[in-house]
């Protein structure tokens, strides 16, 4: 199949996927799009939202429609790295045997990731970056495709351990879930308080998703689009000579080079699901907020004046 056919095929599959997910999840269109973009590009996503917005259900439904193996890990203050990665145990013959942890799945839902101490959060780092884990000096490869979709509750700050910047940077998207509209909430209540059961069909398999990821990487990007992405990321850095007064006024630290890479990758996927054979500046703008939101560190003045990351990114765009 040629790349042109493959892109047209992806457009159809993406529409069918959205329809299948909509059987269970009402609304949240932009959120689902961003999660799927991160999956098509091999990235990870952080879902930020108050309890009860169906974050877990959404990830579970997406895993089912993609035909992938799914594991949920509930992060708690007493969770140990071995609870995620697995551990070595002695068998009957007094030999060490490795028992795999829940990380050995295609999609990992790291539920309330900020509830666990840094040591356990760090256990995910190697898996997210290298797609492998090291136990007792032995490296174990994870099965591909591999995604971490983590959730975080923005209200509860008691008993939480904020994710360090280095770990936040590993997430391609930080996606904010908003409350549903009245009409959407009515639909949710009707669906969840009746006795109807929904059957979800798997529309992909692991190999097809790996093919999509390779297809996205093959999509050509014009130099002016790469330049636009890099200049946009550059404009978030207050310590550069070219920084605007606005950025110097409100930002302590800007986004790193990983943001530029992710912007271009996500723009390629964004173009592909719209049937375009190459991304343009509009595709960069469409994915910019989700990719830059968690990479900007605001200063005290921005906090005091109630200026959000979204407002800063909007101004830069």
N, C-alpha and C positions, 0 to 999 in steps of 0.2 A: 504493500500500500504506500502511495506517495505521501509526502508530508501534507500536501494540500488536502488530500482525501482524509488523512488522519485528523486534521484540524476540523474539517466539516463533520467528521464522525464524532469528535469530542464535543462540538456544539450541541449535537442531537443528544448525546449521552448525558451531558450536563443538564439539559432541560428535563430529561426523563428523571434524572437523579433528584432535581429540585422538586418535581411533582411527587416522587415517592416519599421524600422527606416531609413534604407538606401534609401527607396523610396523618402524621403524628404531631409535627411541630407547626403551630399556627404563627404566621408572621415571621419576624426575625430574619427577614430576607437578606439584609446586608451582612448579618452575622454569619449565616450559613455560607454565603458567597466567600467571605474571607477565610473561613475554615477550609472550604474546598480549594481555594487558591493556594493555601499553605500546603495542602495535601498534594495538589498537582505539581508543586515545586519542591516537595520534600522538606518543607519547613515545619516548625512547631508553633503552636498558638497558645496564648494565655487569655482565658476568658474571665473578664472582671464583671461581676454583677451581684446584686443582693440575692439572698436565698429565695428559692421558689420560682426562679425564672427558667426552669427546665434545662439548666446547663448540662447536667448529667444525662438526662433523657436525650438531649440533642446529640451529644457525642456518641451515645449508644446507638441511636437511630442511624447516624451517618456511618458508623462502623458496619452496621448491618447492610445498608444499601451498597457499601463498597465491597462487601463480601470479605471483610477482614476480621482477623482474630483480635478480640478486644478484652482488655483487663482494666479493672478499676482499682486504684490504690487510694485508700482513705488516709490522708496524711494527718498524723496526730503527734503531740509532743513526745510520746515515748516510742515512735517508730524508729527502727534502726536501719542502717544501710543494708544489712543482710536480709531484712524483711522485703526489700525491693529487688535486690540483685540475686539473692540466693546464697547458699552457704555450703561448705564442705562438711560431710558427716562421715563417721566411720561405719563401714558396712560389716557384715558377719565375718569376712576374712581379714578384718583389721586394715583394710585399704580405705583411703579417702575417696569419697564419691561426691561429685558435685550435684546438688539438688537445685534446679533452676528456680529463680524467683519470678514474680509476676511481670518483671520487665521484659521477659522473653515473649512478647506478643507484638502484633503489628501496630495497634493503637493503644496507647497507655493514657488513661484518664487519671491525672494526678489531682485528686480532689482536695481543695483547700491546701494548696502547696505551701502557703505561708504559715501553716500551723505547726510545721515540723522544724527542729533546729537545723542550723547551717550544715552540720556534718551529714545529715540525711539528705538535705537539699542537694549537696554537692555530689551525692551518689548518682544523681541523674545527669550531672554535667558531661561525664565521659560518654555516657550512652547517647545523649543528645548530639554531641559533636562528632564522635568517632564511630557511632553505631556499633560499639562493642563495650564489654565490661571486663574489668580485670579483678579476678578473685584469687587470692593466695598466689600472686605472681603469674597466674595463667590468664591469657586473654581469650574471651569467649565472644564470638561474633553474634550480633543480634540478627533476627530474620528481617529481611527487607520486604516491602517498605516498612519504615519505622517512624512513628510520630508520637510526640508527647503533646497532649492537649491538657493544659493545667487550668484549674479554676481558682479564683481568689475572691474573697468577700471583702468589698471595700469599706464596710462599716465597722465590723468588729476589729478593734486593734488590740484588745486584751488577749494575752497569751499567743500573740503571733510573732513571727520572725520575718521581717520584710526581706524580700529577695534581694541579694546583692546585685549591683549594676551589671557585673560580669555575667551573672546568670540571666538577668532580664534580657541582656543583649543576645542571648542564645535563641530567644523566641522571635520568630519572624514577625508575627502580628501580636499586638495587645488589643483585644476586641472588647469593647464595652457593650454590655447588654442593658437595654433600657426596658422600662415597664411597658407591657402591651397597651394598645389603645383600648377603649371601652368595648368596641365591637370585637376586637381580637380576644379580649379577656372573656367576653360572653361565650365566644366560640370554644375557648379552652375549657370553661366550666361545663358547657354542654357535653363536650367530648369526653371529659374525664369523670363525669358523674353518671354516665349511662353504662349499659352492659355490653356495648359493642367492642369487638376486638379487631385490631388492624393487623393484617399480614404484610410484612415488608419483604419486597423482593430484592435480592442482591443483583445489582446491574453491572458490577465490575468484579475482577478478581485481583489478587496480588500482582500477577504478571502484567495485567493491563494497566495498572496504576504505575508500575515501573516504566512501562512503555510511554505513558503520558508524560512522566517526569523527563524522560530522554527527549521526547518531542518538544517540550517546552524549552529545554536547553538548546535545541537546534534552531529555534526561531531566531532569525537575524534581527539585530537592533541597530538602527542608524546611529552614527556618532553623535548627532545633535541631541538624541534622546538620552544617551549615556551622559553626555555633558550636562544636560538639564538636571538629571538625577543627582549627579555629583555636586553641581553648584547648589542645588536645593539643600543637600546634606551639609555642605560647607557653610551655607548661610545660617545654620543653627549653632555655629561655634563662636562663642563670644570672645575668645582669646585671639582670633585672627584679625589682622589689620583691616581686612575688608568687611568685618562684622558691622552690621547696622546698629545705630544707637538703641533701637527697640530691643534687639537681641542682647546687647550688653546690659540693658536695663533690667531684663527679666530672667535671663538664663545664666546658670552657673557653669553647666557643662553641656556641650552639644553632642550630636550623634557621631558615632565612629564609622569607619569604612564598611563595616558589615551592613549598615543601613543602606549605603549606596548599592551594594550587591543585592540586597533583598528587594530594594525598590525596582531594580531592573528585572530581576527574576519574576516578581509578582506582576509587574507590568506586562511581561511576556504572556503569562498565564491569563491575565485579565483580557489581553487582546485576543488570545486564542479562543476563549469561551464566547467571544463575541464574533467569531468568524473572521477576525483580521489576521493577516499573515505577518504583521510586524507591528510592534507597539509604537505609540506616539506620546507626546507630552501629556495628553488627556489621560492615558492609562497610568502614567506616573502619578498624576494628581489624584486619580480615583483611589489608589492604594496608599497614598502618602500618610494619611492620618493614622491608620492602624499600624504602620511600620515605624513611624517616628514618635508616636505618643509616649512609649515607655523608655525612649532613649534620650529624652530631654530632661535635664535636671533643673527645675525652676529654682530661683533664689527666694529669699525671704520677702522681697518686695512684691514678687508675683503672687506669693501665698497671701500676703496681707491685703493686696488689692483684689484677690479672688479671680486672678487671671488663669484660665485653664490651659492645658497643653494644646487642646483643640484650637483655642483662640489664637495661640502663638503660631501654630502650623498654618491656620487659615490666613493669617497676616503674611507669613512667608510665601505662601502660594500666590 
